[in-house]
Amino acid sequence: MEQTGAGLPRWMRWAPVVLGLAMGAALAGTLLVGYLGLRGAGDALAQGQAETLRRAADRTFRPLGRPPAAPELAAFLEDHRNDGVRWVALVRVDGRPLAEAGETTMGPFLPPGPHGDPLTNRSAGRRIRVALPPPLPPGAPFPAPAPPAPAPNGSRLPVVPPPAWNGLPPPSAPGAGFEPAWLVVEFEPVLAGQVEAAGLRTLVVGLAAAALFVLFAFVFVRAQRQRAALERRLERERRLAVLGEMSAVLAHEIRNPLTALKGHAQLLAEALPGEGAERAKVDRVVREAVRLETLTSDLLDFVRSGEVRREEASPADLLRAAAEEVGAERFDVQLERAPVRWPFDPHRLRQALVNVLRNAAQASPEGERTTVEAAERDGRLVIEVRDRGPGIPAGEEERIFEPFHTTRMRGTGLGLAVARRIVSLHGGTIAARNGDDGGAVFTIELPRGGVKAG
């Protein structure tokens, strides 16, 4: 089974995310159901408050034996203001008020009829209106209550017609002579609003907790991936350190006899005639000795450590010298935006730049010139090398800097690795990407302060 750097199956790194999502969804669902239940309870509380206020109005105004006047309506409003009452009025059957106290936000009251209001109504402003009908004539049967029906305007409260208001004497009773009127009480369901507000706060806090569950899961997975990447990098560095020590020993032991072999082969080549099979064989020995000498030098350069010796030097001179060493005719060096001086180790950085230029020249077709440019951007020296080759295969942008990674038959695979090591010792970075118009682009960035890159 495929494993992560931490030794766990790869599928397990998503287990915390799945668990966090499941817990978050369960918590959010539970809280949502609870909130909807509280809203239903709030509606029931509002309906109960409407019935309580209807009874309070009946108890208050029944003993008067006459229609209440405006001061008596105002006194009822003040007595029940804490209960949410905001408007009390006597309204004629044609909708005109006889007396009122407070302010309404629900518009004119229309008695029940083809175009009238129901007995109770919830407006967009969360007010409820309770209307008590006029008294019935003597001997008239009390109408049976209508079945509950949904209230209009999106209200969740059912329409429950209250019994006829008996606070006024019937029109035929002694002392009658007034116009029949509806008693209307408009109030805000304070307790229901508090219940719903508390439920909403709980829902918001719970949803935030659910989001934190999911966020924690993603953070945990990210931390695990970073830990695995760090372990892989440390393991790679450990192997490279061991490889470097072995390579240094081998290069050192091979270099001395190789120098003697190359020297004697060159002497033998000079002693033989310019043509002939023997001379060709000796020349081949010399070439292979030179290639082995290059390989040992690259190995020693790669394992070499220590501090770079920075000095104020000219980036323009650095680019010209590196291009001249590889072949100046193959490069287009652009120095218009290059800074005059910059702190770096001229010898070590030239070695890194030569490796990059040589790689670019080998990738470009014969006759195509590679562009090399130096500039200062955001307080950093930036050197860009753009070749005209086929570009970098997808996914190889980082691997090409690994030691011994090469796509050429006769390459050592150490040039770019050495370049990255030298640039890193300067506290800088080197990266590769494909250019927009083809080819590969290598970017070297060096800070002026020389803080070592992580």
C-alpha positions as CSV (number, residue, x, y, z in Angstrom):
1,M,0.0,0.0,0.0
2,E,1.3,3.5,-0.9
3,Q,2.5,5.3,2.2
4,T,3.2,8.9,3.1
5,G,6.5,10.2,4.4
6,A,5.3,9.6,8.0
7,G,4.8,5.9,7.3
8,L,1.0,5.9,7.2
9,P,-1.2,4.8,4.2
10,R,-1.8,7.8,1.9
11,W,-5.6,7.6,2.2
12,M,-5.3,8.1,6.0
13,R,-4.1,11.7,5.6
14,W,-7.7,12.7,4.5
15,A,-9.3,10.8,7.4
16,P,-9.2,13.9,9.7
17,V,-10.8,16.0,7.0
18,V,-13.6,13.5,6.5
19,L,-14.1,13.2,10.3
20,G,-14.1,17.0,10.7
21,L,-16.6,17.4,7.9
22,A,-18.9,14.7,9.4
23,M,-18.7,16.2,12.9
24,G,-19.3,19.7,11.6
25,A,-22.3,18.6,9.5
26,A,-23.8,16.6,12.4
27,L,-23.4,19.6,14.7
28,A,-24.8,22.0,12.2
29,G,-27.8,19.8,11.4
30,T,-28.5,19.3,15.1
31,L,-28.4,23.0,15.8
32,L,-30.5,23.8,12.7
33,V,-33.2,21.4,13.9
34,G,-33.1,22.9,17.3
35,Y,-33.4,26.4,15.9
36,L,-36.4,25.5,13.8
37,G,-38.0,24.0,16.9
38,L,-37.4,27.2,18.9
39,R,-39.0,29.2,16.1
40,G,-42.0,27.0,16.4
41,A,-42.1,27.5,20.1
42,G,-41.8,31.2,19.6
43,D,-44.8,31.2,17.4
44,A,-46.7,29.3,20.1
45,L,-45.6,31.8,22.7
46,A,-46.7,34.7,20.4
47,Q,-50.1,33.1,20.0
48,G,-50.4,32.6,23.7
49,Q,-49.4,36.2,24.3
50,A,-52.1,37.4,21.9
51,E,-54.8,35.5,23.8
52,T,-53.4,36.8,27.2
53,L,-53.7,40.4,26.0
54,R,-57.2,39.8,24.6
55,R,-58.3,38.6,28.0
56,A,-56.5,41.5,29.7
57,A,-58.3,44.0,27.5
58,D,-61.6,42.3,28.2
59,R,-61.0,42.4,32.0
60,T,-59.9,46.1,31.9
61,F,-62.7,47.5,29.8
62,R,-65.7,45.3,30.7
63,P,-66.4,47.0,34.0
64,L,-66.6,50.4,32.2
65,G,-70.0,49.6,30.7
66,R,-69.2,52.0,27.8
67,P,-66.6,52.4,25.1
68,P,-63.1,53.3,26.5
69,A,-61.9,56.8,25.9
70,A,-58.4,57.7,24.6
71,P,-57.0,58.3,28.2
72,E,-58.2,54.8,29.2
73,L,-56.6,53.3,26.1
74,A,-53.4,55.1,26.9
75,A,-53.4,53.8,30.5
76,F,-53.9,50.3,29.2
77,L,-50.9,50.8,26.8
78,E,-48.6,52.0,29.6
79,D,-49.7,49.1,31.9
80,H,-48.8,46.6,29.2
81,R,-45.9,48.3,27.5
82,N,-43.4,45.8,29.0
83,D,-45.6,43.0,27.6
84,G,-44.9,44.5,24.1
85,V,-48.2,46.5,23.5
86,R,-47.5,49.3,21.1
87,W,-50.9,50.5,19.9
88,V,-54.5,50.3,21.2
89,A,-57.5,51.6,19.3
90,L,-61.3,51.6,18.9
91,V,-62.0,51.3,15.2
92,R,-65.4,51.7,13.5
93,V,-66.7,48.9,11.3
94,D,-65.7,51.0,8.3
95,G,-62.0,51.2,9.5
96,R,-62.0,54.8,10.9
97,P,-60.6,55.1,14.5
98,L,-62.7,56.4,17.2
99,A,-59.9,56.7,19.8
100,E,-56.3,55.4,19.9
101,A,-53.1,55.4,21.9
102,G,-49.6,54.6,20.7
103,E,-48.3,54.2,17.2
104,T,-49.0,51.5,14.6
105,T,-46.6,50.1,12.0
106,M,-49.1,47.8,10.4
107,G,-51.2,50.3,8.5
108,P,-54.9,51.0,8.9
109,F,-57.1,48.3,10.4
110,L,-59.8,46.9,8.1
111,P,-62.5,44.8,9.9
112,P,-62.9,41.2,8.6
113,G,-64.8,41.0,5.4
114,P,-64.0,40.5,1.7
115,H,-61.2,43.0,1.9
116,G,-60.5,43.2,5.6
117,D,-57.8,42.0,8.0
118,P,-58.0,38.6,9.8
119,L,-58.5,38.7,13.5
120,T,-54.7,38.4,14.1
121,N,-51.9,39.3,11.8
122,R,-48.1,39.4,11.9
123,S,-46.5,42.1,9.9
124,A,-43.0,42.3,8.4
125,G,-42.0,44.3,11.5
126,R,-42.9,41.3,13.7
127,R,-45.9,42.9,15.3
128,I,-49.2,41.0,16.0
129,R,-52.6,42.6,15.9
130,V,-55.4,41.3,18.1
131,A,-58.9,42.5,17.1
132,L,-62.0,42.0,19.4
133,P,-65.3,42.3,17.4
134,P,-68.2,44.5,18.4
135,P,-70.9,43.1,20.7
136,L,-73.7,41.1,19.2
137,P,-77.3,42.3,19.1
138,P,-79.6,40.8,21.9
139,G,-80.6,37.3,21.2
140,A,-78.3,36.8,18.3
141,P,-76.5,33.4,18.4
142,F,-72.7,33.6,18.8
143,P,-71.1,32.5,15.6
144,A,-69.1,29.3,15.7
145,P,-65.4,29.9,15.4
146,A,-63.8,29.5,12.0
147,P,-61.3,26.7,11.7
148,P,-57.6,27.8,12.0
149,A,-56.0,28.9,8.7
150,P,-52.6,30.2,7.8
151,A,-52.2,33.9,8.2
152,P,-51.4,36.0,5.1
153,N,-48.2,38.0,4.4
154,G,-46.0,35.0,5.2
155,S,-47.0,34.8,8.9
156,R,-46.5,31.5,10.6
157,L,-49.2,32.2,13.1
158,P,-52.6,30.5,12.4
159,V,-55.7,32.7,12.4
160,V,-57.7,32.0,15.6
161,P,-60.8,34.1,15.8
162,P,-61.3,35.3,19.4
163,P,-64.8,35.4,21.0
164,A,-66.9,38.5,20.6
165,W,-65.8,41.3,22.8
166,N,-68.4,41.8,25.6
167,G,-66.9,45.0,27.0
168,L,-69.5,47.1,25.2
169,P,-73.2,46.9,25.8
170,P,-75.2,45.6,22.8
171,P,-76.7,48.4,20.6
172,S,-80.3,47.7,21.9
173,A,-79.3,47.8,25.6
174,P,-80.2,50.8,27.7
175,G,-77.7,53.5,27.3
176,A,-76.8,52.4,23.8
177,G,-76.6,55.0,21.1
178,F,-72.9,54.7,20.3
179,E,-71.6,53.2,17.1
180,P,-70.3,49.6,17.3
181,A,-66.5,49.4,17.2
182,W,-63.7,46.9,17.2
183,L,-61.1,47.0,20.0
184,V,-57.7,46.5,18.4
185,V,-54.4,45.8,20.3
186,E,-51.1,45.7,18.4
187,F,-48.1,44.3,20.2
188,E,-44.6,42.9,19.7
189,P,-44.1,39.3,20.9
190,V,-41.2,40.2,23.2
191,L,-40.8,36.7,24.8
192,A,-41.0,34.9,21.4
193,G,-38.4,37.3,20.0
194,Q,-36.1,36.6,22.9
195,V,-36.5,32.9,22.4
196,E,-35.8,33.1,18.7
197,A,-32.8,35.5,19.2
198,A,-31.3,33.1,21.7
199,G,-31.8,30.2,19.3
200,L,-30.2,32.2,16.5
201,R,-27.2,33.0,18.7
202,T,-26.8,29.4,19.6
203,L,-27.1,28.5,15.9
204,V,-24.4,31.0,14.9
205,V,-22.1,29.9,17.6
206,G,-22.6,26.2,16.7
207,L,-22.0,26.9,13.0
208,A,-18.8,28.7,13.9
209,A,-17.8,25.7,16.0
210,A,-18.6,23.4,13.1
211,A,-16.5,25.6,10.8
212,L,-13.7,25.3,13.3
213,F,-13.9,21.5,13.3
214,V,-13.5,21.6,9.5
215,L,-10.7,24.2,9.7
216,F,-8.9,22.2,12.3
217,A,-9.1,19.1,10.1
218,F,-7.5,21.0,7.2
219,V,-4.8,22.5,9.3
220,F,-4.0,19.1,10.8
221,V,-3.7,17.6,7.3
222,R,-1.6,20.5,6.2
223,A,0.7,20.1,9.2
224,Q,1.0,16.4,8.6
225,R,1.9,17.0,4.9
226,Q,4.5,19.6,6.0
227,R,5.9,17.2,8.5
228,A,6.1,14.4,5.9
229,A,7.8,16.8,3.5
230,L,10.3,17.8,6.1
231,E,11.0,14.2,6.9
232,R,11.6,13.4,3.2
233,R,13.9,16.4,2.9
234,L,15.9,15.5,6.0
235,E,16.2,11.9,4.7
236,R,17.3,13.2,1.3
237,E,19.8,15.5,2.9
238,R,21.2,12.7,5.1
239,R,21.6,10.5,2.0
240,L,23.2,13.3,0.1
241,A,25.6,13.9,3.0
242,V,26.6,10.3,3.0
243,L,26.9,10.4,-0.8
244,G,29.0,13.5,-0.6
245,E,31.4,12.0,1.8
246,M,31.8,8.9,-0.3
247,S,32.1,11.0,-3.5
248,A,34.7,13.2,-2.0
249,V,36.8,10.3,-1.0
250,L,36.5,8.6,-4.3
251,A,37.1,11.8,-6.2
252,H,40.2,12.5,-4.2
253,E,41.6,9.0,-4.6
254,I,40.8,9.0,-8.3
255,R,42.1,12.4,-9.1
256,N,45.8,11.8,-8.5
257,P,46.2,8.7,-10.7
258,L,43.8,10.2,-13.2
259,T,46.1,13.2,-13.6
260,A,49.1,11.0,-14.2
261,L,47.1,8.9,-16.7
262,K,46.0,12.0,-18.6
263,G,49.5,13.5,-18.6
264,H,51.2,10.4,-20.0
265,A,48.4,10.0,-22.6
266,Q,48.9,13.5,-23.8
267,L,52.7,12.9,-24.0
268,L,52.0,9.7,-26.0
269,A,49.7,11.6,-28.3
270,E,52.3,14.2,-29.0
271,A,54.9,11.5,-29.8
272,L,52.6,9.8,-32.4
273,P,52.0,11.0,-35.9
274,G,48.9,13.1,-36.5
275,E,47.1,10.4,-38.5
276,G,46.7,6.7,-37.8
277,A,44.7,4.3,-35.7
278,E,47.2,4.5,-32.8
279,R,46.8,8.3,-32.5
280,A,43.0,8.1,-32.6
281,K,43.0,5.6,-29.7
282,V,45.3,7.8,-27.7
283,D,43.2,10.9,-28.3
284,R,40.2,8.9,-27.1
285,V,42.0,8.0,-23.9
286,V,42.8,11.7,-23.4
287,R,39.2,12.7,-23.9
288,E,37.9,10.2,-21.5
289,A,40.5,11.2,-19.0
290,V,39.4,14.8,-19.3
291,R,35.7,13.7,-18.8
292,L,36.6,11.8,-15.7
293,E,38.6,14.8,-14.4
294,T,35.5,17.0,-15.0
295,L,33.3,14.5,-13.1
296,T,35.7,14.4,-10.1
297,S,35.9,18.2,-10.1
298,D,32.1,18.4,-10.1
299,L,31.9,15.9,-7.2
300,L,34.3,17.9,-5.2
301,D,32.5,21.2,-6.0
302,F,29.2,19.6,-4.9
303,V,30.4,18.4,-1.5
304,R,32.5,21.5,-0.8
305,S,31.0,23.5,2.1
306,G,31.9,26.5,4.0
307,E,31.2,30.2,3.9
308,V,31.2,32.3,0.7
309,R,33.5,35.3,0.6
310,R,31.4,38.2,-0.3
311,E,32.8,41.4,-1.7
312,E,31.3,44.3,-3.7
313,A,31.6,43.2,-7.3
314,S,30.1,44.0,-10.6
315,P,27.2,41.8,-11.8
316,A,27.9,43.0,-15.4
317,D,31.5,41.7,-15.2
318,L,30.2,38.5,-13.7
319,L,27.8,37.8,-16.6
320,R,30.3,38.7,-19.2
321,A,33.0,36.4,-17.7
322,A,30.6,33.5,-17.4
323,A,29.3,33.9,-21.0
324,E,32.9,34.2,-22.3
325,E,33.9,30.9,-20.5
326,V,31.0,29.0,-22.1
327,G,31.1,30.8,-25.5
328,A,30.1,34.5,-25.8
329,E,28.8,34.0,-29.3
330,R,26.0,31.9,-28.0
331,F,24.5,34.5,-25.6
332,D,22.7,37.8,-25.7
333,V,23.8,39.5,-22.5
334,Q,21.5,42.4,-21.4
335,L,22.9,44.6,-18.7
336,E,20.9,47.9,-19.1
337,R,19.1,47.4,-15.7
338,A,22.0,45.7,-13.8
339,P,23.1,47.3,-10.6
340,V,26.6,48.7,-10.6
341,R,27.8,46.8,-7.5
342,W,26.5,43.9,-5.4
343,P,27.9,41.8,-2.6
344,F,28.7,38.2,-3.7
345,D,31.5,35.8,-4.0
346,P,32.7,36.4,-7.6
347,H,34.5,33.0,-8.0
348,R,31.8,30.8,-6.5
349,L,28.9,32.6,-8.2
350,R,30.7,32.6,-11.5
351,Q,31.0,28.8,-11.2
352,A,27.2,28.5,-10.5
353,L,26.4,30.8,-13.4
354,V,28.7,28.9,-15.8
355,N,26.8,25.7,-15.0
356,V,23.5,27.3,-15.7
357,L,24.7,28.9,-19.0
358,R,26.3,25.7,-20.1
359,N,23.0,23.8,-19.5
360,A,21.1,26.5,-21.4
361,A,23.5,26.4,-24.4
362,Q,23.3,22.6,-24.6
363,A,19.5,22.8,-24.6
364,S,19.3,25.5,-27.3
365,P,19.5,24.6,-31.0
366,E,22.6,25.4,-32.9
367,G,22.7,29.0,-34.0
368,E,20.1,30.2,-31.4
369,R,21.3,32.7,-28.8
370,T,20.4,32.3,-25.1
371,T,19.3,35.6,-23.4
372,V,21.0,36.5,-20.1
373,E,19.7,39.5,-18.2
374,A,20.6,41.0,-14.8
375,A,18.4,43.6,-12.9
376,E,17.6,44.8,-9.4
377,R,14.0,44.1,-8.3
378,D,12.6,44.8,-4.8
379,G,16.1,45.0,-3.3
380,R,17.3,41.7,-4.8
381,L,19.7,40.9,-7.7
382,V,17.8,38.9,-10.3
383,I,19.6,37.0,-13.0
384,E,17.4,35.4,-15.7
385,V,18.6,32.9,-18.3
386,R,16.1,32.1,-21.1
387,D,17.1,29.4,-23.5
388,R,15.5,28.4,-26.8
389,G,15.3,24.7,-26.1
390,P,12.3,22.4,-25.8
391,G,11.6,23.4,-22.2
392,I,11.3,21.4,-19.0
393,P,9.0,18.3,-18.8
394,A,6.1,18.8,-16.5
395,G,6.9,17.8,-12.9
396,E,10.7,18.1,-13.5
397,E,11.1,21.7,-12.4
398,E,12.5,20.7,-9.1
399,R,14.0,17.4,-9.9
400,I,16.5,18.9,-12.4
401,F,18.3,20.4,-9.4
402,E,18.8,17.0,-7.7
403,P,22.3,15.5,-7.9
404,F,22.9,13.0,-10.7
405,H,19.6,13.8,-12.4
406,T,20.2,14.3,-16.1
407,T,18.6,13.6,-19.4
408,R,21.8,13.6,-21.4
409,M,23.9,10.6,-22.2
410,R,27.2,12.1,-21.2
411,G,26.1,14.5,-18.5
412,T,27.1,14.1,-14.9
413,G,23.8,15.6,-13.5
414,L,25.8,17.8,-11.0
415,G,25.9,21.2,-12.7
416,L,22.6,22.5,-11.6
417,A,22.9,20.8,-8.2
418,V,26.2,22.7,-7.7
419,A,24.6,25.9,-8.9
420,R,21.7,25.6,-6.4
421,R,24.2,24.9,-3.5
422,I,26.3,28.0,-4.3
423,V,23.2,30.2,-4.7
424,S,21.8,28.8,-1.4
425,L,25.1,29.7,0.4
426,H,24.6,33.3,-0.8
427,G,21.1,33.2,0.9
428,G,19.4,33.2,-2.5
429,T,17.2,31.0,-4.6
430,I,17.3,29.5,-8.1
431,A,14.2,28.2,-9.8
432,A,13.2,26.9,-13.3
433,R,10.1,27.2,-15.3
434,N,8.9,27.1,-18.9
435,G,8.8,30.4,-20.7
436,D,5.6,31.8,-22.2
437,D,7.2,31.7,-25.7
438,G,8.9,28.4,-25.3
439,G,12.2,27.3,-23.8
440,A,13.2,27.2,-20.2
441,V,13.7,30.2,-17.8
442,F,16.2,29.9,-14.9
443,T,15.9,32.7,-12.3
444,I,18.6,33.4,-9.7
445,E,17.7,35.8,-6.9
446,L,20.3,37.1,-4.4
447,P,19.4,39.3,-1.4
448,R,21.7,42.2,-0.6
449,G,21.9,41.2,3.0
450,G,22.9,37.6,2.3
451,V,20.5,35.9,4.8
452,K,20.6,32.2,4.1
453,A,17.5,30.9,2.3
454,G,15.3,28.3,4.0
